[in-house]
Amino acid sequence: MEVAKISSKGQITIPISVRNALKLKAGDKIVIFEENGRFYFENSAMLAFKRAEEAFAGEAEKAGFASEEEMQDYMKEIRKEAITSIQSEMSN
């Protein structure tokens, strides 16, 4: 457990051990939420990533990809086609 003091401006300094555990650095944002009268905070970028990961869970299988490698190969091909299309438009 860590303790932080609240300044007259309502600011706190998050202890280094907590910042390291949450992978927080200067300028990062945190999300504060309440659950059953307790308050929690998380690295907002990591929370957004987790939520996106949860939202996409199982979608590759639904789309017919047998493996992560197969899906990555497909994405590489789409990127190549997009680059070719942009280059073609720029040369015209």
PyMOL commands that set and color helices and strands:
alter all, ss='L'
color gray80, all
select helices_A, chain A and resi 16-21+44-56+59-62+68-91
alter helices_A, ss='H'
color red, helices_A
select strands_A, chain A and resi 30-35+38-43
alter strands_A, ss='S'
color yellow, strands_A
deselect
rebuild
show_as cartoon
